Amino acid sequence: MLDKLWSFETMEEIEQFKQELPLFRRQQIETLLEMVKLQVTDDMIDSHDTGVYPTALDLLDRLRKNS
């Protein structure tokens, strides 16, 4: 199904295609599209990841001191 979705050039084409499908397939497409969006977001975050999280490190340090 994902290969079919890649063959379309616009979201309008995908929406038109979805309208011709049974509910289960429309739901499958929605799930696949959401997974693609999440992967793109994850890739963007990874590309800007410096590996340093000062807020998290500060919080962990405070938790250690309070233990």
C-alpha positions, 0 to 999 in steps of 0.5 A: 500500500505504501508503494501505491501512496508513493506513486501519487504526487499530491495529497489531493490524489491520495484523498481521491484514491482513499475515497474509492476504498473500503473503510479498512483500507482508508484507515490503513492509509491514514495509519501509514501516512501518520507513520511517515509523518512521525518518521520525518519528524524523528529524522528532523530531530535526529539531524539537529540532535547534539546529544546534549540536553542541559535541562534534562541533565540539570533535572537529573542532577537535582534528583540525584542530590535529593536522593 
